[in-house]
Amino acid sequence: MRIVLDTNILVRANPRVSPEGLARDLLLTIVSGPHVLVLSAPILFEVRRVLAYPHVQARWPLTPEAIDRYLVYLSALAEVVAPIPASSPVVISDPDDDPILQTAITGRADVLCTRDEAFRHFSA
């Protein structure tokens, strides 16, 4: 299976989390095969930015060097694709999430794993 993990999952899967954490366990399961982790530069950039937020640092203190090592680790184990931007917003409720969806589409992902409310669709 080809799987995109959204930033909110990758942040929760960082090296400061115990191996028993759900997001960390998911990441380790994917990269141990036979699955393919699909990422993109916009996702990796956002992971770097979010891991440096003060409230995230308070929970999982990572040095800039540790963050860099985590991103190198992710890049080495993932298929990094270049998402093709849409001409207009795709995720209407939060266009900042477009690169995540575009990564999934460009990377031919079978699964997009996220905790983001913008991707939740409820039917009546």
N, C-alpha and C positions, 0 to 999 in steps of 0.2 A: 504494500500500500504506500502511496505517496501522500505525505502528511505535512501540512503547514501548521506550525504553532504560532499563534499570535503573540505579540509582545507581552501581554499580561500573563501568559503561560510561561514564556521564556524567563521572565523576571522572577517568577515563583520557582523556577527550576535552577536558579543560580547556584554556584558551588557552596554558598554558605548555608544552604538548606540541607537538612539531614536527608540521607538517601531514602528514607521512608516517606518523605513528602510526596503528595500525589503528582504534582507537576514534575518534580525531579525524577520520580519513578517512571512517569510517562516518557520523558525525554530519554532516559537511559534505555528504556525498552525499545523505543524507535531506533536509536542509533546502534543498538546491538544487532539489528537486522531481523528479518529480511526487509524491513521497511526503509523508505527513503524520506529523510527530513528535507523539506523544500523551504528555503529561505531566500531573502533578497536583501540588497543593500539598504533599502528603506526600513526593513524590519530590524536589521542589525543596528542601524543608526538610532532607531527609536529605543531599542534595548539599552544601548549605551546611555542615552539621555535619561531614561527612566531610572536606571540603576544609580544614577548620580543625584536623584531628587533627595532632599533632606529627610523626608518621611520614609523613603525606602532605605536610605543609609542608616536610619535609626533602627530599622528592623533587621537589615542584612548589611552590616558595614563591610564594604568592599573598597579596597584602594583602587585608584585609577589603573594600576598595573594588573590587579586581579580582574577588573572589568575587561581590560584588553585581552588577558589570557582566556577569559570565558568566551569572548567574541571570536578569537582565533580558533578555539575549540569548536564552537558552533560552525564556523565557516569551513573548517576542515572536515567535519562529519556530515555536512549538508550539501545538497545540490543547490548552489546559489544561482538564482535566475534573475534576469533583468525584466521586471514587469513592464508591460506595454501600457502606458497611461491612457485612460479613456478621455475622450474629448469633452465629456461633461461628467459631473459627479455620479457615481454609481450607488454609493451608500448615502442616500438622501439625508438620513437623520444625522450622519456624521461623515462628511466627505474626507476627513483626515484618515478614515479607515479604508479609503479606496486602495492604497498601496497593498494592504493585506489581501483584499479580495483579488486584486490584479496579480499578486504573487501566486495565489492559488490557481487562477485561470491560466496564467502563463506557464506555471510549473506543472500543469495537468494533475493537480492534487485530487486525490480521492476524498480527503478529509481536511477540513479546516477546523482546528480546535481553538476555541476562544471562550472567554468569559464576558465578552463585550456585548452589552445590551443592544447595540445597533445591529447586530447580526441575528437577533432573536425575532422570529416571526411566529405569530400566534394565529391560528385559524379559529373562526367562530363556530 
